């Protein structure tokens, strides 16, 4: 039986592997734009981030949990609740989420 510490180590190893896969170029256009910046990958590799996404606290993140978390981020960023994140909302600090205010 795996201990919690072993499970965390295995999960971190899986996250690192996933980050390596995600770091491969993802072409959104012919210019070769890659959405997976080093900062984005680093934040996804943290166990704190995993814990925030892990709604049922089983030390795993399902696609449903991942997508629900992203939805909550969108709702937080869409300050005027119009269903769109405009430039001002994107660049605002928003309590540490997104944009110029966090760099």
MMTF fields as JSON, N, C-alpha, C and O atoms, coordinates in Angstrom:
{
  "mmtfVersion": "1.0.0",
  "mmtfProducer": "UNKNOWN",
  "numBonds": 411,
  "numAtoms": 412,
  "numGroups": 103,
  "numChains": 1,
  "numModels": 1,
  "chainsPerModel": [1],
  "groupsPerChain": [103],
  "chainIdList": ["A"],
  "bondAtomList": [4, 2, 8, 6, 12, 10, 16, 14, 20, 18, 24, 22, 28, 26, 32, 30, 36, 34, 40, 38, 44, 42, 48, 46, 52, 50, 56, 54, 60, 58, 64, 62, 68, 66, 72, 70, 76, 74, 80, 78, 84, 82, 88, 86, 92, 90, 96, 94, 100, 98, 104, 102, 108, 106, 112, 110, 116, 114, 120, 118, 124, 122, 128, 126, 132, 130, 136, 134, 140, 138, 144, 142, 148, 146, 152, 150, 156, 154, 160, 158, 164, 162, 168, 166, 172, 170, 176, 174, 180, 178, 184, 182, 188, 186, 192, 190, 196, 194, 200, 198, 204, 202, 208, 206, 212, 210, 216, 214, 220, 218, 224, 222, 228, 226, 232, 230, 236, 234, 240, 238, 244, 242, 248, 246, 252, 250, 256, 254, 260, 258, 264, 262, 268, 266, 272, 270, 276, 274, 280, 278, 284, 282, 288, 286, 292, 290, 296, 294, 300, 298, 304, 302, 308, 306, 312, 310, 316, 314, 320, 318, 324, 322, 328, 326, 332, 330, 336, 334, 340, 338, 344, 342, 348, 346, 352, 350, 356, 354, 360, 358, 364, 362, 368, 366, 372, 370, 376, 374, 380, 378, 384, 382, 388, 386, 392, 390, 396, 394, 400, 398, 404, 402, 408, 406],
  "bondOrderList": [1, 1, 1, 1, 1, 1, 1, 1, 1, 1, 1, 1, 1, 1, 1, 1, 1, 1, 1, 1, 1, 1, 1, 1, 1, 1, 1, 1, 1, 1, 1, 1, 1, 1, 1, 1, 1, 1, 1, 1, 1, 1, 1, 1, 1, 1, 1, 1, 1, 1, 1, 1, 1, 1, 1, 1, 1, 1, 1, 1, 1, 1, 1, 1, 1, 1, 1, 1, 1, 1, 1, 1, 1, 1, 1, 1, 1, 1, 1, 1, 1, 1, 1, 1, 1, 1, 1, 1, 1, 1, 1, 1, 1, 1, 1, 1, 1, 1, 1, 1, 1, 1],
  "groupList": [{"groupName": "UNK", "atomNameList": ["N", "CA", "C", "O"], "elementList": ["N", "C", "C", "O"], "formalChargeList": [0, 0, 0, 0], "bondAtomList": [1, 0, 2, 1, 3, 2], "bondOrderList": [1, 1, 2], "singleLetterCode": "X", "chemCompType": "L-PEPTIDE LINKING"}],
  "groupTypeList": [0, 0, 0, 0, 0, 0, 0, 0, 0, 0, 0, 0, 0, 0, 0, 0, 0, 0, 0, 0, 0, 0, 0, 0, 0, 0, 0, 0, 0, 0, 0, 0, 0, 0, 0, 0, 0, 0, 0, 0, 0, 0, 0, 0, 0, 0, 0, 0, 0, 0, 0, 0, 0, 0, 0, 0, 0, 0, 0, 0, 0, 0, 0, 0, 0, 0, 0, 0, 0, 0, 0, 0, 0, 0, 0, 0, 0, 0, 0, 0, 0, 0, 0, 0, 0, 0, 0, 0, 0, 0, 0, 0, 0, 0, 0, 0, 0, 0, 0, 0, 0, 0, 0],
  "groupIdList": [1, 2, 3, 4, 5, 6, 7, 8, 9, 10, 11, 12, 13, 14, 15, 16, 17, 18, 19, 20, 21, 22, 23, 24, 25, 26, 27, 28, 29, 30, 31, 32, 33, 34, 35, 36, 37, 38, 39, 40, 41, 42, 43, 44, 45, 46, 47, 48, 49, 50, 51, 52, 53, 54, 55, 56, 57, 58, 59, 60, 61, 62, 63, 64, 65, 66, 67, 68, 69, 70, 71, 72, 73, 74, 75, 76, 77, 78, 79, 80, 81, 82, 83, 84, 85, 86, 87, 88, 89, 90, 91, 92, 93, 94, 95, 96, 97, 98, 99, 100, 101, 102, 103],
  "secStructList": [7, 7, 7, 2, 2, 2, 2, 2, 2, 2, 2, 2, 2, 2, 2, 2, 2, 2, 2, 2, 2, 2, 6, 1, 7, 7, 7, 1, 1, 6, 6, 7, 7, 7, 7, 7, 7, 2, 2, 2, 2, 2, 2, 2, 2, 7, 2, 2, 2, 2, 2, 2, 2, 7, 6, 6, 7, 1, 1, 7, 7, 7, 2, 2, 2, 2, 2, 2, 2, 2, 2, 2, 2, 2, 2, 2, 2, 7, 6, 6, 7, 1, 1, 7, 7, 7, 2, 2, 2, 2, 2, 1, 7, 4, 4, 4, 7, 1, 1, 4, 4, 4, 7],
  "xCoordList": [0.84, 0.0, 0.885, 1.843, 0.567, 1.362, 1.022, -0.135, 2.033, 1.797, 1.434, 1.62, 0.91, 0.545, 1.761, 1.667, 2.908, 4.146, 4.554, 4.945, 4.464, 4.805, 3.85, 4.264, 2.572, 1.583, 1.893, 1.761, 2.308, 2.656, 3.865, 3.892, 4.862, 6.06, 5.683, 6.139, 4.856, 4.42, 3.604, 3.751, 2.746, 1.937, 2.815, 2.593, 3.814, 4.719, 5.485, 5.683, 5.916, 6.587, 5.683, 6.128, 4.425, 3.455, 3.253, 3.142, 3.207, 3.04, 4.239, 4.09, 5.43, 6.632, 6.615, 6.987, 6.189, 6.082, 5.051, 5.282, 3.919, 2.886, 3.408, 3.126, 4.172, 4.735, 5.692, 5.734, 6.466, 7.392, 6.62, 7.022, 5.519, 4.676, 4.041, 3.992, 3.552, 2.901, 3.875, 3.47, 5.147, 6.143, 6.412, 6.999, 5.99, 6.149, 5.354, 4.291, 5.846, 5.156, 3.706, 3.391, 2.838, 1.424, 1.166, 1.258, 0.848, 0.72, -0.718, -1.596, -0.938, -2.254, -2.424, -3.542, -1.312, -1.342, -0.069, 0.765, 0.075, 1.228, 2.536, 3.614, 2.452, 3.644, 4.263, 5.365, 3.586, 4.136, 4.006, 4.856, 2.982, 2.762, 2.551, 1.723, 3.303, 3.206, 2.587, 3.178, 1.388, 0.706, 1.319, 1.028, 2.157, 2.705, 4.025, 5.101, 3.933, 5.126, 5.75, 5.109, 6.984, 7.663, 6.935, 6.824, 6.439, 5.698, 4.432, 4.096, 3.729, 2.501, 2.819, 2.129, 3.842, 4.235, 4.671, 4.3, 5.455, 5.91, 4.745, 4.75, 3.737, 2.586, 1.798, 1.282, 1.7, 0.986, 1.739, 1.122, 3.057, 3.848, 3.747, 4.156, 3.221, 3.195, 2.082, 0.983, 2.397, 1.383, 0.291, -0.846, 0.625, -0.387, -1.461, -2.652, -1.033, -1.979, -2.828, -4.039, -2.18, -2.919, -3.964, -5.101, -3.575, -4.507, -5.695, -6.815, -5.46, -6.562, -7.536, -8.734, -7.036, -7.893, -8.595, -9.666, -8.002, -8.477, -9.704, -9.582, -10.877, -12.106, -12.462, -12.934, -12.25, -12.633, -11.477, -11.627, -10.335, -9.149, -8.676, -8.28, -8.727, -8.228, -6.798, -6.295, -6.152, -4.766, -4.621, -3.574, -5.691, -5.709, -6.558, -7.475, -6.252, -7.052, -7.637, -6.909, -8.952, -9.631, -9.773, -9.583, -10.104, -10.343, -11.487, -11.442, -12.505, -13.652, -13.209, -13.636, -12.364, -11.865, -11.003, -11.108, -10.151, -9.283, -10.118, -9.857, -11.118, -11.95, -12.799, -13.016, -13.281, -14.064, -13.202, -13.668, -11.948, -11.028, -10.806, -10.837, -10.585, -10.386, -11.626, -11.516, -12.801, -14.046, -14.136, -14.587, -13.704, -13.71, -12.737, -13.027, -11.587, -10.636, -11.252, -11.113, -11.934, -12.579, -13.588, -13.621, -14.403, -15.415, -14.767, -15.298, -13.629, -12.929, -12.371, -12.391, -11.878, -11.275, -12.325, -12.069, -13.492, -14.575, -15.302, -16.407, -14.661, -15.151, -16.538, -17.332, -16.85, -18.158, -19.207, -20.337, -18.829, -19.744, -20.503, -21.695, -19.773, -20.403, -20.067, -20.445, -19.357, -19.014, -17.806, -17.505, -17.109, -15.936, -14.872, -15.184, -13.63, -12.531, -11.893, -11.257, -12.073, -11.498, -10.062, -9.57, -9.399, -7.998, -7.78, -6.832, -8.636, -8.478, -8.608, -7.838, -9.566, -9.736, -8.529, -8.059, -8.035, -6.893, -5.643, -4.904, -5.408, -4.194, -4.273, -3.249, -5.461, -5.581, -5.035, -4.927, -4.701, -4.052, -4.992, -4.565, -6.23, -7.234, -6.773, -6.943, -6.208, -5.804, -4.741, -4.713, -3.859, -2.756, -3.012, -2.192, -4.133, -4.43, -4.193, -4.774, -3.341, -3.178, -2.59, -2.538, -2.156, -1.816, -0.563, 0.202, -0.378, 0.812, 0.968, 2.092, -0.122, -0.064, 0.629, 0.972, 0.849, 1.453, 2.928, 3.593, 3.463, 4.865, 5.777, 6.991],
  "yCoordList": [-1.182, 0.0, 1.246, 1.331, 2.202, 3.419, 4.377, 4.512, 5.021, 6.067, 7.345, 7.462, 8.297, 9.582, 10.246, 10.818, 10.174, 10.786, 10.133, 10.827, 8.798, 8.113, 8.525, 8.723, 8.656, 9.054, 10.454, 10.713, 11.365, 12.715, 12.694, 13.411, 11.88, 11.783, 11.238, 11.756, 10.201, 9.639, 10.655, 10.772, 11.388, 12.403, 13.508, 13.965, 13.945, 14.979, 14.487, 15.236, 13.228, 12.656, 12.668, 12.979, 12.334, 12.373, 13.787, 14.014, 14.745, 16.143, 16.62, 17.37, 16.184, 16.58, 15.983, 16.65, 14.747, 14.116, 14.853, 15.119, 15.181, 15.908, 17.262, 17.689, 17.945, 19.247, 19.116, 19.976, 18.025, 17.809, 17.621, 18.124, 16.9, 16.697, 18.015, 18.352, 18.766, 20.038, 21.068, 21.984, 20.92, 21.87, 21.724, 22.613, 20.62, 20.432, 21.526, 21.924, 22.008, 23.099, 22.774, 21.713, 23.705, 23.617, 24.782, 25.94, 24.49, 25.542, 26.02, 25.31, 27.246, 27.844, 28.543, 28.801, 28.841, 29.47, 29.083, 28.346, 29.566, 29.192, 29.76, 29.299, 30.761, 31.355, 30.488, 30.786, 29.415, 28.509, 28.999, 28.679, 29.753, 30.262, 29.105, 28.229, 29.098, 28.047, 28.643, 29.527, 28.165, 28.718, 28.258, 28.845, 27.229, 26.67, 27.352, 26.834, 28.519, 29.241, 28.522, 27.681, 28.852, 28.237, 28.547, 27.68, 29.774, 30.139, 29.305, 28.861, 29.092, 28.286, 26.85, 26.267, 26.29, 24.915, 24.811, 23.859, 25.778, 25.763, 25.804, 25.101, 26.627, 26.706, 25.406, 24.993, 24.757, 23.481, 22.37, 21.408, 22.484, 21.451, 21.497, 20.543, 22.562, 22.681, 21.823, 21.727, 21.204, 20.409, 21.302, 20.861, 22.554, 23.493, 23.687, 23.719, 23.814, 23.963, 22.702, 22.775, 21.553, 20.291, 20.198, 19.794, 20.572, 20.529, 21.454, 21.133, 22.611, 23.534, 22.957, 23.232, 22.161, 21.566, 20.305, 19.963, 19.612, 18.311, 18.469, 18.488, 18.58, 18.876, 17.813, 18.158, 16.54, 15.477, 15.02, 14.085, 15.672, 15.437, 13.978, 13.427, 13.365, 11.989, 11.957, 10.895, 13.109, 13.26, 12.912, 12.442, 13.151, 12.994, 14.128, 14.61, 14.548, 15.584, 14.992, 14.616, 14.915, 14.424, 15.581, 16.746, 15.237, 16.276, 17.171, 18.387, 16.58, 17.357, 18.345, 19.5, 17.911, 18.812, 19.917, 21.077, 19.559, 20.53, 21.598, 22.792, 21.162, 22.094, 22.951, 24.13, 22.383, 23.152, 24.257, 25.379, 23.932, 24.916, 26.049, 27.222, 25.708, 26.729, 27.608, 28.818, 27.003, 27.772, 28.768, 29.899, 28.342, 29.254, 30.407, 31.541, 30.131, 31.205, 32.216, 33.426, 31.694, 32.587, 33.482, 34.691, 32.892, 33.663, 34.746, 35.851, 34.437, 35.426, 36.562, 37.722, 36.228, 37.235, 38.108, 39.277, 37.549, 38.285, 39.13, 38.801, 40.209, 41.027, 41.613, 41.703, 42.011, 42.603, 41.566, 41.919, 40.302, 39.16, 39.261, 38.964, 39.695, 39.785, 38.582, 38.546, 37.605, 36.411, 36.579, 35.706, 37.705, 38.014, 38.618, 39.421, 38.232, 38.865, 39.864, 39.488, 41.156, 42.188, 42.489, 41.924, 43.382, 43.676, 44.195, 43.783, 45.084, 45.645, 44.546, 44.522, 43.642, 42.538, 41.598, 41.128, 41.328, 40.422, 40.98, 40.244, 42.278, 42.893, 43.271, 43.578, 43.253, 43.631, 42.54, 41.383, 42.901, 41.965, 40.84, 39.688, 41.14, 40.136, 39.221, 38.004, 39.787, 38.975, 37.954, 36.877, 38.274, 37.368, 36.496, 35.635, 36.695, 35.866, 36.684, 37.755, 36.174, 36.675, 38.063, 38.863, 38.318, 39.64, 40.283, 39.684, 41.546, 42.321, 42.532, 42.588, 42.648, 42.968, 41.926, 42.216, 40.728, 39.666, 39.484, 38.714, 40.164, 39.972, 40.912, 40.879],
  "zCoordList": [0.0, 0.0, 0.0, 0.769, -0.855, -0.974, 0.168, 0.566, 0.669, 1.659, 0.919, -0.292, 1.682, 1.087, 0.462, -0.624, 1.143, 0.623, -0.697, -1.636, -0.775, -2.026, -3.131, -4.273, -2.795, -3.797, -4.32, -5.516, -3.424, -3.857, -4.784, -5.785, -4.46, -5.301, -6.67, -7.689, -6.701, -7.981, -8.766, -9.983, -8.068, -8.731, -9.292, -10.413, -8.525, -9.013, -10.235, -11.192, -10.202, -11.367, -12.582, -13.687, -12.389, -13.482, -13.99, -15.194, -13.06, -13.462, -14.264, -15.229, -13.863, -14.606, -16.013, -16.978, -16.124, -17.435, -18.281, -19.46, -17.676, -18.406, -18.865, -19.984, -18.005, -18.371, -19.542, -20.421, -19.548, -20.667, -21.965, -23.015, -21.888, -23.077, -23.478, -24.661, -22.49, -22.777, -23.338, -24.056, -23.015, -23.5, -24.993, -25.61, -25.566, -27.006, -27.717, -27.239, -28.833, -29.52, -29.84, -30.378, -29.498, -29.836, -30.767, -30.359, -31.991, -32.992, -33.093, -33.582, -32.617, -32.72, -34.067, -34.512, -34.695, -36.014, -36.762, -36.236, -37.95, -38.755, -38.207, -38.583, -37.319, -36.734, -35.653, -35.192, -35.231, -34.241, -32.807, -31.976, -32.499, -31.144, -30.184, -30.433, -29.081, -28.076, -26.818, -26.199, -26.428, -25.257, -23.946, -22.904, -23.959, -22.737, -22.389, -22.69, -21.75, -21.321, -20.13, -19.501, -19.827, -18.681, -17.376, -16.509, -17.23, -16.013, -15.87, -14.772, -16.981, -16.952, -16.555, -15.718, -17.144, -16.827, -15.374, -14.686, -14.894, -13.506, -12.538, -11.527, -12.839, -11.936, -11.938, -10.899, -13.092, -13.148, -12.431, -11.975, -12.323, -11.669, -10.153, -9.49, -9.587, -8.134, -7.533, -8.078, -6.397, -5.697, -5.126, -4.958, -4.827, -4.346, -5.421, -5.115, -6.674, -7.779, -7.913, -8.117, -7.796, -7.901, -6.793, -7.037, -5.579, -4.457, -4.68, -4.282, -5.32, -5.591, -6.611, -6.546, -7.553, -8.576, -8.096, -8.598, -7.131, -6.668, -5.765, -4.541, -6.373, -5.64, -4.6, -3.517, -4.899, -3.96, -3.073, -2.286, -3.2, -2.363, -2.38, -1.353, -3.573, -3.713, -4.258, -4.626, -4.307, -4.775, -6.251, -6.696, -6.999, -8.449, -9.007, -8.342, -10.221, -10.873, -12.146, -13.065, -12.185, -13.382, -14.379, -14.031, -15.598, -16.605, -16.141, -16.33, -15.541, -15.052, -13.964, -13.976, -13.032, -11.988, -12.593, -12.194, -13.558, -14.218, -14.921, -14.779, -15.675, -16.427, -15.493, -15.771, -14.396, -13.425, -12.814, -12.618, -12.515, -11.958, -12.961, -12.589, -14.213, -15.243, -15.364, -15.561, -15.246, -15.287, -14.136, -14.319, -12.945, -11.793, -12.015, -11.633, -12.626, -12.936, -13.9, -13.727, -14.916, -15.88, -15.16, -15.387, -14.298, -13.578, -12.718, -12.611, -12.107, -11.283, -12.141, -11.73, -13.32, -14.187, -14.874, -15.159, -15.136, -15.801, -14.755, -14.322, -14.368, -13.254, -13.496, -12.559, -14.723, -14.977, -15.392, -15.73, -15.365, -15.598, -16.917, -16.99, -17.979, -19.294, -20.187, -21.358, -19.623, -20.388, -21.288, -22.101, -21.144, -21.958, -21.041, -20.162, -21.252, -20.533, -21.482, -22.467, -21.17, -22.036, -21.601, -20.624, -22.335, -22.071, -20.654, -19.985, -20.195, -18.847, -17.789, -16.829, -17.954, -17.003, -17.054, -16.018, -18.258, -18.423, -17.752, -17.099, -17.913, -17.398, -15.92, -15.31, -15.341, -13.93, -13.028, -13.436, -11.833, -10.904, -10.461, -10.38, -10.181, -9.797, -8.667, -8.742, -7.653, -6.513, -6.844, -6.25, -7.787, -8.116, -9.327, -9.644, -10.016, -11.188, -12.446, -12.622, -13.312, -14.67, -14.838, -13.903, -16.044, -16.504, -15.959, -15.203, -16.375, -16.051, -14.551, -14.052, -13.835, -12.416, -11.564, -10.418, -12.075, -11.273, -11.568, -10.875, -12.572, -12.944, -12.204, -12.403]
}
